[in-house]
Amino acid sequence: MLTKHLLSQAIFGAVASAVGPFQYYIHGTGDLTNYVNLSPDFKNPADTASTQGVKITLDATAKWNSDMWQTGLIPQTKAAINSGRVGYHFSMKRTELNPPNAEYEHQVNFFESHFTKMKYGWVVHGEQGTSNPNLQWMIGGQGKWKTEFTPDAWYNFAYDIDFGTQTVDLYASTGADPLKVVVPPQSASTSLNGADWHLGVLRLPRGGSSDTAPEDWYFSGVYVESGEITTSISGPSA
């Protein structure tokens, strides 16, 4: 069994500082607390293994590659989180205060190769209209599952990745309900180096739109495990 990389144990330092199980990686030009904050108020109450959750904030100062907004953390570990069968766990929510703008595409909790990820809002390539209120799970740029992302509800997920068979399936639930498979194993290009999982959000620019309101995203129950997927939202026993 891999070491559980619980976010509640994290100690955040300056960029490029390998401290704690997560590294503050992509961030804005202001103080750390402008973008990343830990508190018991930010966690899923059903997650009893964690002492606190994290609020990740995007704003116009948190830019990457000139015009994309991004705040992200990456795990610091030498464990084999890119081989065998591995589960990447997290819960997420939004509130009515500083909500994400559904008129922009948001890529959430993704790998550098982007072989699988969550998306929220209007999808740049392929959608008509002006906005999209759904969370969507993607493989290779193709939507495989979706649900409306309503405020103040916790959405729980596990990416169940088998690097041997090159497949990935999705476990999901809401609130305190146990995880269950909502998408069976799908073929995927499961390519990563074990240090490139981005816990956080990347917001893509959109022509003709210039919204600069900050956005708050909440995450809880973040850990990585090997073998069978832990379905209880109360968290791993280890």
Rosetta silent file (secondary structure, phi, psi, omega in degrees, C-alpha in Angstrom):
SEQUENCE: MLTKHLLSQAIFGAVASAVGPFQYYIHGTGDLTNYVNLSPDFKNPADTASTQGVKITLDATAKWNSDMWQTGLIPQTKAAINSGRVGYHFSMKRTELNPPNAEYEHQVNFFESHFTKMKYGWVVHGEQGTSNPNLQWMIGGQGKWKTEFTPDAWYNFAYDIDFGTQTVDLYASTGADPLKVVVPPQSASTSLNGADWHLGVLRLPRGGSSDTAPEDWYFSGVYVESGEITTSISGPSA
SCORE:     score description
SCORE:     0.000 S_00000001
   1 L     0.000  133.818  177.952    0.000    0.000    0.000 S_00000001
   2 L   -71.127  156.646  170.671    1.303    3.417   -0.891 S_00000001
   3 L   -61.014  136.763  177.235    1.724    6.126    1.669 S_00000001
   4 L   -79.478  124.437 -178.411   -1.464    8.174    1.915 S_00000001
   5 L   -96.018   73.678 -175.835   -0.743   11.720    0.825 S_00000001
   6 L   -74.882  128.290 -178.681   -3.309   13.450    2.981 S_00000001
   7 H   -63.456  -29.263 -178.233   -3.603   17.144    2.257 S_00000001
   8 H   -63.458  -17.708  179.146   -4.381   17.833    5.903 S_00000001
   9 H   -91.855   -2.921 -170.240   -0.759   16.958    6.698 S_00000001
  10 L   -70.581  146.563  170.777    0.662   19.354    4.127 S_00000001
  11 L  -122.869  119.846 -174.345    3.066   22.180    4.930 S_00000001
  12 L   -95.804  136.504  177.900    3.245   24.716    2.144 S_00000001
  13 L  -127.655 -168.049 -179.995    6.408   26.595    1.292 S_00000001
  14 L   -67.470  160.196  178.121    7.753   28.767   -1.466 S_00000001
  15 L   -55.291  141.451 -178.452    7.706   27.527   -5.042 S_00000001
  16 L    76.683    1.962  175.844   10.350   24.840   -5.694 S_00000001
  17 L   -89.851  118.957 -178.848   10.459   23.972   -1.966 S_00000001
  18 L   -87.768   72.462 -178.516    9.954   20.233   -1.523 S_00000001
  19 L  -120.519  140.328 -177.963    8.345   20.434    1.914 S_00000001
  20 L    69.948  176.580 -178.485    5.431   18.372    3.133 S_00000001
  21 L   -75.044  -10.754  176.457    3.597   15.868    0.932 S_00000001
  22 E  -130.004  148.273  178.132    2.524   18.624   -1.487 S_00000001
  23 E  -112.077  134.737  174.469    4.437   21.455   -3.144 S_00000001
  24 E   -74.364  109.038 -162.892    2.969   24.884   -3.896 S_00000001
  25 E  -109.669  -61.588  178.847    3.698   24.790   -7.614 S_00000001
  26 E  -106.860  125.879 -172.899    1.660   27.131   -9.822 S_00000001
  27 L  -157.866  172.371 -179.565    0.657   30.347   -8.137 S_00000001
  28 L   -89.253 -170.261 -173.510    0.182   34.071   -8.417 S_00000001
  29 L   -91.061   -7.549 -178.844    2.385   37.017   -7.532 S_00000001
  30 L   -89.149 -167.921  178.695    0.799   37.796   -4.167 S_00000001
  31 L   -65.734  153.944  179.994    1.160   36.205   -0.734 S_00000001
  32 H   -51.515  -42.176 -175.425    0.587   32.463   -0.375 S_00000001
  33 H   -71.901   -6.355  171.118   -2.643   33.036    1.561 S_00000001
  34 H   -72.138  -19.562 -170.799   -4.101   34.871   -1.428 S_00000001
  35 L  -126.095  -31.279 -175.537   -4.258   31.516   -3.213 S_00000001
  36 E  -134.467  123.182  178.503   -3.975   28.578   -0.792 S_00000001
  37 E  -140.483  137.064  178.187   -5.571   28.322    2.653 S_00000001
  38 E  -106.788  141.221  177.427   -6.118   25.372    5.000 S_00000001
  39 E  -166.870  148.119  171.204   -8.940   25.162    7.553 S_00000001
  40 H   -59.554  -25.711  179.815  -11.285   22.612    9.180 S_00000001
  41 H   -69.237  -15.000 -174.870  -14.080   24.745    7.704 S_00000001
  42 H   -97.587    3.514 -176.138  -12.921   23.777    4.202 S_00000001
  43 L  -104.229  158.634  172.849  -13.269   19.990    4.504 S_00000001
  44 L   -66.859  122.485 -179.311  -16.094   17.587    3.816 S_00000001
  45 L   -56.655  -25.186  179.162  -17.615   16.821    7.257 S_00000001
  46 L   -75.532  -13.615 -178.826  -17.812   13.160    6.226 S_00000001
  47 L   -87.491   88.791 -177.089  -14.012   13.059    5.796 S_00000001
  48 L   -83.467  -11.340  179.133  -12.945   12.095    9.319 S_00000001
  49 L   -77.991  -22.163 -178.689   -9.397   11.131    8.312 S_00000001
  50 L  -102.041  146.625  176.235   -8.488   14.739    7.520 S_00000001
  51 L   -92.365  -17.931  179.331   -8.272   17.560   10.029 S_00000001
  52 L  -158.947  162.868  174.431   -8.751   20.267    7.423 S_00000001
  53 E  -113.581 -172.302 -176.658   -9.414   20.945    3.768 S_00000001
  54 E  -129.162  138.704  169.862   -8.008   23.509    1.353 S_00000001
  55 E  -105.239  121.617  178.588   -9.460   26.539   -0.364 S_00000001
  56 E  -108.994  127.670 -174.913   -7.709   27.276   -3.652 S_00000001
  57 E  -113.614  135.576  170.791   -8.273   30.714   -5.141 S_00000001
  58 E  -109.407  139.999  170.306   -7.860   31.920   -8.713 S_00000001
  59 L  -152.859 -176.486 -173.825   -7.708   35.582   -9.608 S_00000001
  60 L   -67.995  -11.497  176.666   -6.224   37.887  -12.219 S_00000001
  61 L   -91.507  -11.355 -178.022   -2.827   37.805  -10.483 S_00000001
  62 L   -96.550   72.845 -174.813   -2.606   33.993  -10.657 S_00000001
  63 E  -107.989  147.312  175.338   -1.537   33.713  -14.268 S_00000001
  64 E  -133.957  138.684  179.651    0.336   31.023  -16.143 S_00000001
  65 L    55.482   40.265  171.067    1.559   31.217  -19.718 S_00000001
  66 L    78.690  -40.862 -173.169    0.525   34.906  -19.870 S_00000001
  67 L  -136.899    3.104  175.072   -3.270   34.627  -19.982 S_00000001
  68 E   -96.238  140.120  173.974   -4.396   31.439  -18.212 S_00000001
  69 E   -89.342  135.089  178.815   -5.391   31.555  -14.563 S_00000001
  70 E  -156.937  136.393  166.602   -3.939   28.741  -12.445 S_00000001
  71 E  -133.169  129.623 -176.625   -3.313   27.735   -8.858 S_00000001
  72 E  -154.483  154.781  174.636   -2.019   24.230   -8.206 S_00000001
  73 E  -120.594  150.744  174.886   -0.225   21.854   -5.854 S_00000001
  74 E  -130.026  148.096 -177.871    1.732   18.737   -6.792 S_00000001
  75 E   -71.785  145.855  175.172    2.595   15.723   -4.595 S_00000001
  76 L  -110.532  103.092 -177.708    6.092   15.281   -3.214 S_00000001
  77 L  -159.764  154.448  171.430    6.823   11.555   -3.049 S_00000001
  78 L  -105.055    5.013  178.509    9.123    8.802   -4.278 S_00000001
  79 L   -68.062  157.890 -176.438    6.299    6.256   -4.061 S_00000001
  80 L   -83.358   71.806 -179.208    5.225    4.463   -7.232 S_00000001
  81 L   -87.420   11.972  176.651    2.119    6.539   -7.880 S_00000001
  82 L  -130.144   30.391  176.519    2.490    5.941  -11.632 S_00000001
  83 L  -149.607  156.729 -177.323    2.566    2.140  -11.758 S_00000001
  84 L    70.559 -149.525  176.345    0.222   -0.736  -11.003 S_00000001
  85 E  -103.983  123.278 -173.535   -3.311    0.148   -9.955 S_00000001
  86 E  -132.625  137.141  176.277   -3.533    3.544   -8.284 S_00000001
  87 E  -111.492  125.663  176.161   -6.461    5.568   -6.971 S_00000001
  88 E  -102.837  111.651 -173.493   -6.329    9.364   -6.867 S_00000001
  89 E  -103.485  144.003  170.249   -8.932   10.572   -4.353 S_00000001
  90 E  -167.533  153.038  168.346  -10.447   13.999   -3.760 S_00000001
  91 E  -115.869  151.718 -178.727  -13.680   15.733   -2.839 S_00000001
  92 E  -146.293  153.599  175.037  -14.562   19.167   -4.175 S_00000001
  93 E  -154.113  169.560  170.136  -17.191   21.875   -3.798 S_00000001
  94 L  -132.545  166.773  176.667  -17.987   25.484   -4.573 S_00000001
  95 L  -126.802 -179.648  176.103  -20.080   28.054   -2.720 S_00000001
  96 L   -75.378  -20.230  178.152  -22.146   31.091   -3.656 S_00000001
  97 L   -86.103  125.906 -178.385  -19.254   33.289   -2.523 S_00000001
  98 L    50.946   54.604 -177.831  -16.627   33.751   -5.261 S_00000001
  99 L   -74.061  154.199  172.501  -18.102   30.997   -7.455 S_00000001
 100 L   -65.687  143.266 -177.856  -16.297   29.740  -10.564 S_00000001
 101 L   -84.087  116.709 -175.937  -17.552   31.394  -13.736 S_00000001
 102 L   -72.493   -3.905  177.208  -19.378   28.826  -15.900 S_00000001
 103 L   -86.162   -4.075  178.288  -18.647   30.885  -19.033 S_00000001
 104 L  -116.308  149.625  173.917  -14.966   29.823  -18.866 S_00000001
 105 L   -80.523  129.283  175.953  -13.408   26.394  -19.262 S_00000001
 106 E  -118.018  127.698  174.423  -11.797   25.127  -16.066 S_00000001
 107 E  -103.623  123.613 -166.919   -9.514   22.104  -16.050 S_00000001
 108 E  -122.523  130.896  173.993   -9.505   20.569  -12.577 S_00000001
 109 E    49.616   73.019 -172.554   -7.183   18.043  -10.918 S_00000001
 110 E  -125.194  166.324  174.289   -5.301   16.901  -13.995 S_00000001
 111 E   -98.282  159.907 -177.697   -2.036   15.278  -15.027 S_00000001
 112 L   -57.819  -34.245  178.602    0.577   17.016  -17.165 S_00000001
 113 L   -80.238   -9.777  177.946   -0.372   14.784  -20.104 S_00000001
 114 L    59.479   28.509 -178.266   -4.077   15.631  -19.518 S_00000001
 115 L   -70.018  -26.887  171.699   -5.084   12.017  -20.205 S_00000001
 116 E  -148.715  149.752 -177.474   -7.853   12.361  -17.617 S_00000001
 117 E  -174.155  167.936  168.011   -9.269   15.305  -15.667 S_00000001
 118 E   -94.379  148.664  170.719  -12.357   17.110  -14.488 S_00000001
 119 E  -129.236  149.972  173.521  -13.691   20.087  -16.399 S_00000001
 120 E  -136.262  142.993  176.410  -16.153   22.752  -15.347 S_00000001
 121 L    90.062 -172.909 -178.333  -17.854   25.443  -17.417 S_00000001
 122 L   -63.110  130.211 -177.547  -17.997   26.123  -21.122 S_00000001
 123 L   -90.622  123.641 -173.101  -15.630   23.877  -23.088 S_00000001
 124 L   -55.664  -48.350 -176.253  -13.431   25.851  -25.482 S_00000001
 125 L  -101.047  103.494  170.601  -13.266   23.197  -28.198 S_00000001
 126 L   118.921  -11.418 -177.710  -16.641   21.857  -29.224 S_00000001
 127 L  -109.342  142.103  171.709  -19.392   23.659  -27.342 S_00000001
 128 L   -93.662  179.256  178.338  -21.870   26.229  -28.545 S_00000001
 129 L    83.952 -163.540 -173.866  -23.686   28.675  -26.295 S_00000001
 130 L  -120.009  -21.076 -176.979  -22.252   30.800  -23.531 S_00000001
 131 L  -155.901  167.284  177.554  -21.921   28.654  -20.404 S_00000001
 132 L  -147.727  119.645 -175.213  -22.099   25.139  -18.981 S_00000001
 133 L   -85.449    6.319 -170.890  -23.035   24.460  -15.314 S_00000001
 134 E   -97.253  147.651  158.845  -21.690   20.895  -15.273 S_00000001
 135 E   -81.960  134.775  179.533  -18.696   19.116  -13.883 S_00000001
 136 E  -129.894  134.759  174.550  -17.482   16.783  -16.633 S_00000001
 137 E   -95.157  130.664 -173.207  -15.027   13.899  -16.416 S_00000001
 138 E  -119.480  146.061  167.014  -12.820   13.661  -19.472 S_00000001
 139 E  -127.947  121.737  177.935  -10.534   11.066  -21.023 S_00000001
 140 L    55.213   32.890  178.398   -8.354   12.249  -23.882 S_00000001
 141 L    85.060    0.891 -179.614  -10.550   15.308  -24.374 S_00000001
 142 E  -108.707  130.278  178.718  -13.789   13.298  -24.594 S_00000001
 143 E   -69.990  131.591 -179.105  -16.541   13.682  -22.003 S_00000001
 144 E  -116.991  -15.677 -176.424  -17.417   10.400  -20.243 S_00000001
 145 E  -166.324  150.791  178.384  -19.612   11.573  -17.343 S_00000001
 146 E  -154.182  158.193  174.483  -21.186   14.764  -16.035 S_00000001
 147 E  -155.828  150.950  178.193  -23.227   16.239  -13.211 S_00000001
 148 E   -69.538  134.435 -176.687  -24.428   19.716  -12.344 S_00000001
 149 L   -94.098   87.738 -175.639  -21.974   21.462   -9.998 S_00000001
 150 L   -89.069  151.911 -176.983  -24.346   22.973   -7.440 S_00000001
 151 L   -68.375  147.560  172.724  -23.157   25.221   -4.595 S_00000001
 152 L    67.597   12.630  174.153  -22.413   23.885   -1.087 S_00000001
 153 L  -107.586  138.953  176.778  -22.564   20.210   -2.109 S_00000001
 154 L   -89.687  129.425  176.888  -19.528   17.949   -1.800 S_00000001
 155 E  -111.578  120.632 -174.292  -18.673   15.887   -4.888 S_00000001
 156 E  -106.573  137.715 -175.985  -16.379   12.928   -4.140 S_00000001
 157 E  -141.163  157.106  164.647  -14.195   11.234   -6.744 S_00000001
 158 E  -142.772  124.787  168.455  -11.476    8.680   -7.318 S_00000001
 159 E   -81.840  114.441 -179.735   -9.608    8.260  -10.582 S_00000001
 160 E   -97.844  100.572 -171.353   -8.999    4.491  -10.656 S_00000001
 161 E  -109.185  127.749  174.400   -5.977    4.131  -12.944 S_00000001
 162 E  -111.135  105.558 -176.653   -4.438    0.825  -14.036 S_00000001
 163 L   -74.373  -21.345  177.634   -1.074    1.583  -15.599 S_00000001
 164 L   -72.327  -45.207 -178.967   -0.574   -2.049  -16.607 S_00000001
 165 L   -92.928   -4.998 -177.758   -3.737   -2.321  -18.714 S_00000001
 166 L    54.757   55.836  175.847   -3.758    1.400  -19.591 S_00000001
 167 E  -132.227  160.252  175.060   -7.306    1.939  -18.404 S_00000001
 168 E  -145.863  138.916  173.091   -9.030    4.384  -16.096 S_00000001
 169 E  -130.547  167.515 -173.501  -12.470    4.366  -14.516 S_00000001
 170 E  -118.650  128.358  168.479  -14.309    6.848  -12.309 S_00000001
 171 E  -101.511  142.718 -179.004  -15.726    6.420   -8.821 S_00000001
 172 E  -153.493  157.583  172.060  -18.079    9.161   -7.626 S_00000001
 173 E  -167.802  178.042  175.225  -20.622   10.114   -4.960 S_00000001
 174 E  -127.643  155.074  176.789  -21.971   13.170   -3.163 S_00000001
 175 L    60.364 -123.528 -179.779  -21.965   14.224    0.481 S_00000001
 176 L  -101.670    2.858 -176.810  -21.234   11.291    2.789 S_00000001
 177 L   -67.148  142.002  177.984  -22.315    8.559    0.352 S_00000001
 178 L   -62.228  150.388  175.586  -19.726    5.852   -0.413 S_00000001
 179 L   -65.346  145.951  172.320  -17.975    5.993   -3.747 S_00000001
 180 E  -142.950  158.229 -179.829  -19.269    3.772   -6.507 S_00000001
 181 E   -70.173  123.530  176.044  -18.218    3.159  -10.104 S_00000001
 182 E  -109.538  -18.237  172.741  -20.047    5.560  -12.431 S_00000001
 183 E  -136.513  122.160  179.048  -17.907    4.866  -15.525 S_00000001
 184 E   -68.782  171.121 -176.540  -16.366    1.393  -16.091 S_00000001
 185 E   -53.627  132.238  179.409  -12.737    1.016  -17.211 S_00000001
 186 E  -122.260  146.072  176.164  -11.918    2.973  -20.353 S_00000001
 187 E   -65.110  138.376 -178.468   -8.818    2.826  -22.533 S_00000001
 188 L  -153.904  153.502  175.517   -6.482    5.769  -21.866 S_00000001
 189 L   -85.617   82.577 -171.915   -2.938    6.919  -22.543 S_00000001
 190 L   -76.695   75.763 -175.863   -1.901    6.610  -18.902 S_00000001
 191 L  -112.374  118.030  172.069    1.287    8.632  -19.161 S_00000001
 192 L  -162.155  162.051 -175.439    2.805   10.414  -16.161 S_00000001
 193 L  -103.106    5.053  177.877    6.079   10.527  -14.284 S_00000001
 194 L    90.498   -0.237  179.138    4.708   10.267  -10.762 S_00000001
 195 L  -138.937   22.711 -172.172    5.168   13.925   -9.899 S_00000001
 196 L  -126.642   25.194  172.462    2.893   15.722  -12.306 S_00000001
 197 E   -84.402  121.309 -178.405   -0.597   15.467  -10.802 S_00000001
 198 E   -95.920  107.087  171.946   -1.922   19.008  -10.449 S_00000001
 199 E   -84.658  103.140 -176.895   -4.271   19.399   -7.512 S_00000001
 200 E   156.130 -158.313 -169.714   -5.947   22.644   -8.469 S_00000001
 201 E  -137.383  137.871  172.102   -7.525   24.541  -11.318 S_00000001
 202 E  -117.522  120.172  177.317   -6.491   25.968  -14.687 S_00000001
 203 E  -105.251  125.350 -178.258   -8.918   28.495  -16.231 S_00000001
 204 L   -84.123  148.208  176.678   -8.582   29.086  -19.956 S_00000001
 205 L   -70.824  162.940  178.333   -9.065   32.545  -21.491 S_00000001
 206 L  -142.756  125.702 -178.811  -12.055   33.293  -23.687 S_00000001
 207 L   -58.847  133.639  178.495  -12.213   35.862  -26.451 S_00000001
 208 L    86.051   -5.320  179.092  -14.569   38.746  -25.764 S_00000001
 209 L  -116.256  139.668 -177.027  -14.782   37.996  -22.038 S_00000001
 210 L  -139.691   35.944  179.119  -12.831   39.862  -19.384 S_00000001
 211 L   -65.473  129.844 -179.061  -14.278   38.749  -16.050 S_00000001
 212 L  -120.056   13.336  178.661  -11.733   39.323  -13.256 S_00000001
 213 L   -66.775  137.973  178.521  -13.786   38.264  -10.223 S_00000001
 214 L   -66.019  155.665  178.520  -11.867   35.830   -7.961 S_00000001
 215 E  -126.023  136.399  176.888  -12.931   32.194   -7.790 S_00000001
 216 E  -113.253  132.528  177.585  -12.752   29.875   -4.767 S_00000001
 217 E  -124.422  137.902 -176.258  -12.501   26.103   -5.070 S_00000001
 218 E  -116.604  135.613 -179.963  -12.603   23.735   -2.074 S_00000001
 219 E  -131.619  145.550 -177.273  -10.912   20.324   -1.830 S_00000001
 220 E  -147.892  161.848  173.950  -10.991   17.656    0.872 S_00000001
 221 E    57.895   43.215 -175.947  -10.007   14.027    1.369 S_00000001
 222 E   -91.758  118.795  175.095   -7.017   14.217   -0.974 S_00000001
 223 E  -161.474  166.090  179.538   -4.835   11.115   -1.052 S_00000001
 224 E  -123.218  134.725 -179.582   -3.272    8.517   -3.353 S_00000001
 225 E  -137.999  161.040  174.995   -3.515    4.771   -2.765 S_00000001
 226 E  -109.791  157.554  177.544   -2.607    1.522   -4.507 S_00000001
 227 L    82.575 -147.259 -177.418   -4.785   -1.544   -5.030 S_00000001
 228 L   -61.468  145.820 -178.461   -8.502   -1.650   -4.301 S_00000001
 229 L   -77.971  129.190  171.592  -10.317    1.680   -4.119 S_00000001
 230 L   -71.946  120.199 -175.223  -11.349    2.882   -0.666 S_00000001
 231 L   -96.258  -17.460 -179.747  -15.039    3.711   -1.062 S_00000001
 232 L   -73.966  133.476  178.603  -15.734    5.217    2.362 S_00000001
 233 L   -75.750  -13.966  177.172  -15.671    9.029    2.440 S_00000001
 234 L   -66.375  -15.525  172.771  -14.454    8.868    6.045 S_00000001
 235 L   105.779  175.189 -177.902  -11.043    8.200    4.501 S_00000001
 236 L   -72.834  152.810  178.802   -8.320    5.541    4.572 S_00000001
 237 L   -80.057  -25.867 -178.118   -7.533    3.634    7.744 S_00000001
 238 L   -76.207    0.000    0.000   -3.761    3.869    7.192 S_00000001
